[in-house]
Amino acid sequence: MDTKAFKRSLHSSENYHRKGFGREAEVATQLQSEYQSHLIQEIRDNNYRLKRGLVSIRLAEAFGFCWGVERAVAMAYETRQQFPTEQIWITNEIIHNPSVNQRLRDMKVGFIAVEEDSKDFSVVGTGDVVILPAFGASVQEMQLLNDKGCKIVDTTCPWVSKVWNTVEKHKKRSYTSIIHGKYNHEETIATSSFADKYLVLLNLKEAEYVAEYILNGGDRAEFLTKFSRAVSPGFDPDKDLQQIGIANQTTMLKSETEQIGKLFERTMMKKYGPSELNNHFQSFNTICDATQERQDAMFELVDEKLDLMLVIGGFNSSNTTHLQEIAIERQIPSYHIDSAERIGPGNRVEHKPLHRDLEVTENWLPEGEIVVGVTSGASTPDKVVEDAIARIFELKAATVTV
């Protein structure tokens, strides 16, 4: 399929909208009251620090809603105002934050159900309004909705679109796109749909396995079994790794994406020689600025003396998970929650350790004075961060008065 031609055709359709509806001012007040926070602004203004009683808060200097997320949420609100009586759907969560998604449900926006790794679009009727989320939608989904005559509101983050353009460049030269990401993440599914040949790698360890295969060959059946859900149909590692281009899920850990890119650059140089490198390897910088800024701020924060780290964001939020990884690497007790409701009652917290299911930890706040580091993923509103900090203040105040 000529995905570039399809995109051009879609973008020129009167049913396609990606610039909002000129209702920014109408929704701005609503968004501000629901998602912004006076307390968080106070902490920002005080050099990202706040002390109350026995608790000292250290807030990361870059956290929370990024521009792409703000844009997506604002466009979803505008869509409801623009189409007050029409049936509106979202092809997935608008962003990875439970409170924002619940708010849209309250506004009578429907969410396409996912069953056994596929979405049930049978509920979508001709002429319905369908919102594509911040992390995009696959070409196949867009084509299906276009064929149904739906009004499509595209809130895809421009950084994600930039990655799609990179994959298109790979395809133009018959390169295989090596995508650093999670093969079942919505953004990676969308990105891979623009590729001809692709291989999705989760981490540096998987990249090293592939690099070794490129240089020395290996067990083809083992390779295909290992990446059975992470390759394009008909993928042949003996042919499809001769020319490769690097792309990434925008929310992956910046340092690891860079390591993977450099590893494959060295690998192809060693395999084909420096003079032939450009005929076998392509790399463009597709790391999202907002993701990078939040990770850099987290590295600065964990250099401080912290008793514990609170990471706030959706449990299925990739960029939030990577912030959690940074704290864990520094061996700081770290708790990933998706809302303030996970804190309490009593000195307990329900949280998600890395790569594990939800757990409850009792007595998670140490006795006496404590310094708490706080950050949040790019899909987390300031109001959610405020509520979590307020719960900590309440818990510590209660331990003093008992």
C-alpha positions as CSV (number, residue, x, y, z in Angstrom):
1,M,0.0,0.0,0.0
2,D,1.2,3.5,-0.8
3,T,0.8,5.0,2.7
4,K,2.1,8.4,1.6
5,A,-0.5,8.7,-1.1
6,F,-3.2,7.5,1.3
7,K,-2.2,10.1,3.9
8,R,-2.3,12.9,1.2
9,S,-5.7,11.8,0.1
10,L,-7.0,11.6,3.7
11,H,-5.6,15.0,4.7
12,S,-7.4,16.6,1.7
13,S,-10.8,15.1,2.7
14,E,-13.4,17.4,4.1
15,N,-14.1,14.8,6.8
16,Y,-10.5,15.0,8.1
17,H,-9.6,17.5,10.9
18,R,-6.2,18.0,12.5
19,K,-6.1,21.7,13.4
20,G,-9.0,21.9,15.9
21,F,-12.1,23.9,15.3
22,G,-11.2,27.4,16.5
23,R,-12.7,26.8,19.9
24,E,-9.5,27.0,21.9
25,A,-10.7,29.9,24.0
26,E,-13.9,28.2,24.8
27,V,-12.2,25.1,26.2
28,A,-9.2,26.8,27.8
29,T,-11.1,27.8,31.0
30,Q,-12.5,24.3,31.4
31,L,-9.1,22.7,30.9
32,Q,-7.5,25.0,33.4
33,S,-10.1,24.4,36.1
34,E,-10.0,20.6,35.6
35,Y,-6.3,20.0,35.2
36,Q,-4.1,22.9,36.5
37,S,-3.0,23.4,40.1
38,H,-2.3,26.4,42.3
39,L,-0.1,24.3,44.6
40,I,2.0,23.0,41.8
41,Q,2.5,26.5,40.5
42,E,3.5,27.6,44.0
43,I,6.2,24.8,44.0
44,R,7.4,25.8,40.6
45,D,7.8,29.4,41.7
46,N,9.7,28.3,44.8
47,N,12.5,26.7,42.9
48,Y,10.6,23.4,42.7
49,R,10.7,22.9,46.4
50,L,8.1,23.0,49.2
51,K,8.3,22.1,52.9
52,R,5.3,21.5,55.1
53,G,5.7,20.0,58.5
54,L,7.9,16.9,58.3
55,V,7.7,16.7,54.5
56,S,10.1,18.4,52.0
57,I,9.0,18.0,48.4
58,R,11.5,18.1,45.5
59,L,9.7,18.4,42.2
60,A,11.4,17.6,38.9
61,E,12.0,20.7,36.8
62,A,10.2,19.1,33.8
63,F,7.2,16.9,34.4
64,G,3.6,16.3,33.5
65,F,1.6,17.4,30.5
66,C,3.7,18.0,27.4
67,W,2.5,20.2,24.5
68,G,1.4,17.2,22.4
69,V,-0.8,15.9,25.2
70,E,-2.3,19.3,26.0
71,R,-3.1,19.7,22.3
72,A,-4.7,16.2,22.1
73,V,-6.9,16.8,25.1
74,A,-7.9,20.3,24.0
75,M,-8.8,19.0,20.6
76,A,-11.0,16.2,22.2
77,Y,-12.8,18.9,24.2
78,E,-13.2,21.1,21.1
79,T,-14.6,18.1,19.3
80,R,-17.4,17.6,21.8
81,Q,-18.3,21.3,21.5
82,Q,-18.2,21.2,17.7
83,F,-20.3,18.1,17.5
84,P,-22.7,18.4,20.6
85,T,-25.2,15.7,19.5
86,E,-23.1,13.3,17.3
87,Q,-21.7,10.0,18.5
88,I,-18.0,10.5,19.2
89,W,-15.5,7.7,19.5
90,I,-11.8,7.4,20.4
91,T,-9.8,4.6,18.8
92,N,-8.0,4.1,22.1
93,E,-7.3,6.1,25.2
94,I,-6.7,9.8,24.2
95,I,-3.6,9.7,26.5
96,H,-2.4,7.3,29.1
97,N,-4.1,8.9,32.1
98,P,-7.2,7.4,33.8
99,S,-8.7,10.6,35.1
100,V,-8.5,12.3,31.7
101,N,-10.0,9.3,29.9
102,Q,-12.8,9.1,32.6
103,R,-13.6,12.8,32.1
104,L,-14.1,12.1,28.4
105,R,-16.4,9.2,29.2
106,D,-18.4,11.6,31.4
107,M,-18.7,13.8,28.3
108,K,-20.3,10.9,26.4
109,V,-17.3,10.0,24.3
110,G,-17.1,6.3,23.5
111,F,-13.9,4.2,23.6
112,I,-13.4,1.5,21.0
113,A,-13.2,-1.8,22.8
114,V,-10.1,-3.9,22.5
115,E,-10.7,-7.7,22.4
116,E,-7.8,-10.2,22.0
117,D,-5.4,-7.5,20.7
118,S,-7.9,-6.2,18.1
119,K,-10.4,-3.4,18.2
120,D,-14.1,-3.8,17.5
121,F,-14.9,-1.1,15.0
122,S,-18.3,-2.6,14.3
123,V,-19.9,-0.2,16.8
124,V,-18.8,2.8,14.7
125,G,-21.6,4.0,12.4
126,T,-21.4,5.9,9.1
127,G,-20.9,9.6,9.8
128,D,-19.8,9.1,13.4
129,V,-17.0,11.3,14.7
130,V,-13.8,9.4,15.6
131,I,-10.8,10.9,17.4
132,L,-7.4,9.5,16.8
133,P,-5.3,9.7,20.0
134,A,-2.0,11.5,20.7
135,F,0.0,8.4,19.8
136,G,-1.8,8.0,16.5
137,A,-3.6,5.2,14.7
138,S,-2.5,2.6,12.2
139,V,-2.9,3.2,8.5
140,Q,-5.4,0.3,8.4
141,E,-7.5,1.9,11.1
142,M,-7.5,5.2,9.3
143,Q,-8.5,3.6,6.1
144,L,-11.3,1.7,7.7
145,L,-12.7,4.8,9.3
146,N,-12.3,6.7,6.0
147,D,-14.2,4.0,4.2
148,K,-17.0,4.3,6.7
149,G,-17.4,8.0,6.0
150,C,-16.5,9.0,9.5
151,K,-15.5,12.5,10.5
152,I,-11.9,12.0,11.7
153,V,-10.3,14.2,14.3
154,D,-6.5,13.6,14.3
155,T,-4.8,14.5,17.5
156,T,-1.6,12.6,16.7
157,C,1.5,14.3,18.3
158,P,3.7,15.9,15.6
159,W,6.7,14.1,17.1
160,V,5.0,10.8,16.3
161,S,4.2,12.0,12.8
162,K,7.9,12.8,12.5
163,V,8.8,9.2,13.2
164,W,6.3,8.1,10.5
165,N,8.0,10.3,8.0
166,T,11.3,8.7,8.9
167,V,9.9,5.2,8.4
168,E,8.6,6.4,5.0
169,K,12.2,7.4,4.1
170,H,13.4,4.0,5.0
171,K,10.7,2.4,2.9
172,K,11.6,4.6,-0.1
173,R,15.1,3.1,-0.1
174,S,13.9,-0.5,0.7
175,Y,15.5,-0.3,4.1
176,T,14.1,-2.3,7.0
177,S,12.9,-0.1,9.9
178,I,14.4,-1.1,13.2
179,I,12.0,0.4,15.7
180,H,13.1,0.8,19.4
181,G,9.8,0.3,21.2
182,K,7.2,-2.1,22.6
183,Y,5.7,-4.1,19.8
184,N,2.2,-4.1,21.3
185,H,2.2,-0.3,22.2
186,E,-0.3,1.7,20.2
187,E,2.3,4.1,19.0
188,T,4.6,1.4,17.7
189,I,1.7,-0.4,16.0
190,A,0.9,2.8,14.2
191,T,4.5,3.5,13.3
192,S,5.1,-0.1,12.0
193,S,2.0,0.2,9.8
194,F,3.8,2.8,7.7
195,A,6.8,0.5,7.1
196,D,7.3,-2.1,4.5
197,K,9.7,-4.3,6.5
198,Y,10.2,-3.7,10.2
199,L,11.7,-5.3,13.3
200,V,10.7,-4.0,16.8
201,L,13.4,-4.2,19.5
202,L,12.5,-3.6,23.2
203,N,16.0,-2.9,24.5
204,L,19.7,-2.9,24.0
205,K,20.0,-6.6,24.9
206,E,17.7,-7.5,21.9
207,A,19.6,-5.1,19.7
208,E,22.9,-6.9,20.6
209,Y,21.3,-10.2,19.6
210,V,20.4,-8.8,16.2
211,A,23.8,-7.1,15.7
212,E,25.5,-10.5,16.4
213,Y,23.2,-12.1,13.8
214,I,24.0,-9.5,11.2
215,L,27.8,-10.0,11.7
216,N,28.0,-13.8,12.2
217,G,24.6,-15.2,11.1
218,G,22.8,-17.6,13.4
219,D,19.8,-19.8,13.9
220,R,17.1,-18.4,11.6
221,A,14.3,-20.3,13.2
222,E,15.3,-19.2,16.7
223,F,15.5,-15.6,15.5
224,L,12.0,-15.7,14.0
225,T,10.6,-17.4,17.1
226,K,12.2,-14.8,19.4
227,F,10.7,-11.9,17.4
228,S,7.6,-13.6,16.1
229,R,5.3,-10.8,17.2
230,A,7.7,-8.0,16.5
231,V,8.5,-8.4,12.7
232,S,6.7,-7.6,9.5
233,P,5.0,-10.5,7.7
234,G,7.4,-12.7,5.7
235,F,10.4,-11.2,7.5
236,D,13.7,-12.9,6.6
237,P,16.6,-12.0,8.9
238,D,19.1,-13.3,6.3
239,K,17.9,-10.8,3.7
240,D,16.1,-8.0,5.5
241,L,18.9,-6.9,7.8
242,Q,21.3,-5.9,5.0
243,Q,19.9,-2.4,4.9
244,I,18.5,-0.9,8.0
245,G,17.2,2.4,9.3
246,I,16.6,3.4,13.0
247,A,13.3,4.7,14.3
248,N,11.8,4.7,17.8
249,Q,8.7,4.9,19.9
250,T,8.9,8.5,21.1
251,T,8.5,7.7,24.8
252,M,11.4,5.3,25.1
253,L,14.5,6.0,27.2
254,K,16.6,8.5,25.2
255,S,20.0,7.0,26.2
256,E,19.0,3.5,25.2
257,T,17.7,4.7,21.8
258,E,21.0,6.4,21.2
259,Q,23.0,3.3,22.3
260,I,21.0,1.1,19.9
261,G,21.6,3.5,17.0
262,K,25.3,3.6,17.6
263,L,25.5,-0.1,18.0
264,F,23.9,-0.7,14.6
265,E,26.0,2.0,13.0
266,R,29.2,0.2,14.2
267,T,27.7,-3.1,13.2
268,M,27.0,-2.1,9.6
269,M,30.4,-0.3,9.3
270,K,32.1,-3.5,10.5
271,K,30.1,-5.6,8.1
272,Y,30.3,-3.5,5.0
273,G,33.1,-1.0,5.6
274,P,33.0,2.8,6.3
275,S,32.8,3.7,2.6
276,E,29.6,1.6,2.2
277,L,27.9,2.7,5.5
278,N,25.5,5.1,3.9
279,N,24.2,2.4,1.6
280,H,23.3,0.1,4.5
281,F,22.4,2.4,7.4
282,Q,20.2,5.4,8.1
283,S,19.5,7.2,11.3
284,F,17.5,10.4,12.1
285,N,16.9,12.0,15.5
286,T,13.3,11.1,16.4
287,I,13.6,11.4,20.2
288,C,10.7,13.5,21.5
289,D,11.9,16.8,23.1
290,A,9.3,16.5,25.9
291,T,10.4,12.9,26.7
292,Q,14.0,13.9,26.7
293,E,13.4,16.9,29.0
294,R,11.5,14.8,31.6
295,Q,14.2,12.2,31.6
296,D,17.0,14.8,31.9
297,A,15.1,16.5,34.8
298,M,14.7,13.1,36.5
299,F,18.5,12.4,36.3
300,E,19.0,15.8,38.0
301,L,16.4,15.1,40.7
302,V,17.9,11.7,41.7
303,D,21.2,13.3,42.3
304,E,19.7,15.0,45.3
305,K,19.4,13.2,48.7
306,L,15.9,11.7,48.6
307,D,14.2,9.3,51.0
308,L,11.8,8.1,48.3
309,M,10.6,8.8,44.9
310,L,6.9,9.2,43.8
311,V,6.4,8.7,40.1
312,I,2.8,9.6,38.9
313,G,1.3,8.4,35.6
314,G,-0.8,5.8,33.9
315,F,0.4,2.3,34.5
316,N,0.4,1.7,30.7
317,S,2.4,4.9,30.1
318,S,5.7,4.1,28.6
319,N,7.4,7.4,29.4
320,T,6.3,7.2,33.0
321,T,7.7,3.7,33.3
322,H,11.1,5.0,32.1
323,L,11.1,7.7,34.7
324,Q,10.6,4.9,37.3
325,E,13.6,3.0,35.8
326,I,15.9,6.0,36.5
327,A,15.0,6.1,40.2
328,I,15.4,2.3,40.5
329,E,18.8,2.5,38.9
330,R,19.9,4.9,41.6
331,Q,18.4,2.5,44.2
332,I,16.0,5.0,45.6
333,P,12.8,3.5,47.0
334,S,10.3,4.3,44.3
335,Y,6.5,4.1,44.0
336,H,4.6,4.4,40.7
337,I,1.0,5.4,41.1
338,D,-1.6,6.5,38.7
339,S,-3.7,8.7,41.0
340,A,-3.8,10.0,44.6
341,E,-6.4,7.4,45.4
342,R,-3.6,4.8,45.6
343,I,-2.2,6.6,48.7
344,G,-3.8,5.6,52.1
345,P,-5.8,5.1,54.2
346,G,-3.1,4.9,56.8
347,N,0.6,4.7,55.9
348,R,0.1,2.5,52.9
349,V,0.3,2.8,49.1
350,E,-0.9,0.7,46.2
351,H,1.7,1.0,43.5
352,K,3.1,-0.8,40.5
353,P,6.7,-2.0,40.8
354,L,8.6,-2.3,37.5
355,H,7.4,-5.3,35.4
356,R,5.1,-6.5,38.2
357,D,1.5,-6.3,39.1
358,L,0.0,-3.9,41.6
359,E,1.3,-4.3,45.2
360,V,0.4,-2.8,48.5
361,T,3.2,-1.5,50.7
362,E,2.6,-0.7,54.3
363,N,4.6,2.0,56.2
364,W,6.0,3.3,53.0
365,L,6.6,6.8,54.4
366,P,9.6,6.7,56.8
367,E,9.2,8.2,60.3
368,G,10.5,11.7,61.1
369,E,11.5,14.3,58.5
370,I,11.5,13.1,54.9
371,V,12.5,14.4,51.5
372,V,10.2,13.1,48.7
373,G,11.1,13.4,45.1
374,V,8.1,13.8,42.8
375,T,7.8,13.6,39.0
376,S,5.0,12.7,36.6
377,G,4.7,11.3,33.0
378,A,3.8,13.5,30.0
379,S,0.1,12.4,30.3
380,T,-0.4,13.4,33.9
381,P,-2.2,16.7,34.8
382,D,-0.8,19.0,37.5
383,K,-4.1,18.5,39.5
384,V,-3.3,14.8,39.9
385,V,0.2,15.6,41.1
386,E,-1.2,18.1,43.6
387,D,-3.7,15.6,45.0
388,A,-0.9,13.0,45.5
389,I,1.3,15.5,47.3
390,A,-1.6,16.6,49.5
391,R,-2.2,13.0,50.5
392,I,1.4,12.7,51.7
393,F,1.1,15.9,53.7
394,E,-2.1,14.5,55.3
395,L,-0.5,11.2,56.2
396,K,2.6,12.7,57.8
397,A,0.5,15.2,59.7
398,A,-1.6,12.4,61.0
399,T,1.4,10.4,62.3
400,V,2.5,13.5,64.3
401,T,-0.9,14.0,66.0
402,V,-1.5,10.4,66.9
